């Protein structure tokens, strides 16, 4: 099952997180939850397999620090 690991407020930010997680060797999906019809703005969910959730959190946290 795929789980949401992070939510961004722009397509650009979602692509940065996707790249970060992919570089760590994690499978990633991005899902738009945009209601406005404009792909550049709105919310994007970053999803990883449930088994990879903890590792994905660690990768994101390490990137922020």
C-alpha positions as CSV (number, residue, x, y, z in Angstrom):
1,X,0.0,0.0,0.0
2,X,1.3,3.5,-0.9
3,X,1.3,6.0,2.0
4,X,1.6,9.8,2.0
5,X,5.0,10.8,3.4
6,X,4.9,14.5,2.6
7,X,2.6,17.2,1.2
8,X,3.9,20.2,-0.8
9,X,2.2,23.4,-1.9
10,X,3.8,23.5,-5.4
11,X,4.7,21.2,-8.3
12,X,8.3,22.5,-8.1
13,X,8.6,21.5,-4.4
14,X,7.0,18.1,-5.1
15,X,9.6,17.4,-7.8
16,X,12.5,18.3,-5.5
17,X,11.2,15.9,-2.8
18,X,10.6,13.2,-5.5
19,X,14.2,13.5,-6.8
20,X,15.6,13.5,-3.2
21,X,13.8,10.2,-2.4
22,X,14.6,8.6,-5.8
23,X,18.3,9.4,-5.3
24,X,18.0,7.5,-2.0
25,X,16.7,4.5,-3.9
26,X,13.1,4.8,-2.8
27,X,10.1,4.2,-5.1
28,X,8.0,7.4,-5.2
29,X,4.7,8.6,-6.6
30,X,3.4,12.1,-6.7
31,X,-0.4,12.8,-6.7
32,X,-2.0,16.1,-7.3
33,X,-4.8,17.1,-5.0
34,X,-5.1,20.4,-6.9
35,X,-8.7,21.7,-7.2
36,X,-7.9,24.9,-9.1
37,X,-6.9,23.3,-12.4
38,X,-3.5,25.1,-12.4
39,X,-0.8,22.4,-12.2
40,X,1.8,24.9,-10.9
41,X,-0.1,25.7,-7.7
42,X,-2.0,23.5,-5.3
43,X,-1.1,20.6,-3.1
44,X,0.8,17.5,-4.1
45,X,1.1,14.3,-2.1
46,X,4.4,12.5,-2.1
47,X,3.7,8.7,-1.7
48,X,6.0,5.8,-0.9
49,X,5.3,2.1,-0.2
50,X,4.3,1.6,3.4
51,X,7.4,-0.5,4.1
52,X,9.6,2.4,3.0
53,X,7.8,5.1,5.0
54,X,10.3,5.3,7.9
55,X,13.3,5.5,5.6
56,X,11.6,8.2,3.5
57,X,10.9,10.3,6.6
58,X,14.6,9.9,7.6
59,X,15.8,11.0,4.1
60,X,13.5,14.1,4.2
61,X,14.6,15.0,7.7
62,X,18.3,14.7,6.9
63,X,17.8,16.9,3.8
64,X,16.2,19.6,6.0
65,X,18.9,19.6,8.7
